[in-house]
Amino acid sequence: MAWQRTGECCQCGDCCRGNPNPDIWHDAADGMCPLLSLKRKDGTRLCSGHGWHPYYMNGCNVWPSLPEHTAPYPRCTYQWTWVEDADLLP
């Protein structure tokens, strides 16, 4: 049994705080993901390495991993489904 995340990242940057893999990435300055660009006028941030950067491939690709990681952030567009048979997860 496990949570399955679906949906696409809306790049709001709200859940991109902290370091998803501190053993590898020691340079996540000021608690923000180092891949986030400056804030845009609408308050969103643009991820500069989503999908290809080593930081993404070692942490962000699996973060957020639980509904409570996004619950405080109403702008987040991820959805969560409880899957009884975790073997069916991608």
N, C-alpha and C positions, 0 to 999 in steps of 0.2 A: 504494500500500500504506500502510495506516495502522491505528492502534489505534482500536477503537470501544468506547466506554464504554456499559455498560448498567446497569440497576438504578436504585434510588432512593437519595438521600442519607439516611443514617440519623441525621444531625445529631449525630454523636459529636464533631465539632470537631477530630479528630485531624489531618486534612490541611488545615485552615483556618488555616495559619500562613503568614505572608508576605503579600505584596500582589500579586495577580494582574495588576494594571495600574497600576504606580507612576506612569506618565505622567499619569494622570487622578486617582488617589486617593492623596493625600499624607498622609492622616490615619489610616493603619492602625497604631494605637498598639500598642506592645509586641509586635509581630509577629503579633497575632491579628486575625482578620477583625473589622471594626467591627460587623458584623451579628450576631455571636454574643452571646447573652444570658449571664447568669451560669450557672455550672455547676449542674446539677441533682443531687439526691442520688445518682442512679445513675451519675453521671460524664459524662452526655451534656450537650450544650449545645443550646439551641434557636435556630435561625436566625430572626431577627426580620424578615428581608426576602427570604426565599427565593422567587424567581420574579417579584418586582415591583420591587424596589429598584434604583435606577440602578447601585449598586455590583455587585449580582448580575448585571445585564444587561451589564456591561462587564468581566467577569472570571470570576466564580464560575460562570457558566453554562457555561464551557468548562474549568474547573479542578475536579478534576485531569484532565489530558489524556493522561497516560501511566501504565502500570502501576506504574512505579517511584515515582510520587507517592503511591500508596496501599499499596505492598508492606510498608512498616514498620508499618502500622496494622492489626492483626488485626480490629478492630471495624468497619472500613470495609466497606460492603455493595456497593460497585461491583464489577462484573465486567468483564473485558476480553477482546475477541475481535480477532484479527488479521484484517483484511479485505484481500484481495488487490486488489480493485477499489475504490479510494477514491472513485470517482465514485458508488458506491452508498450512501455514507454520507449520513445525513440532514443 
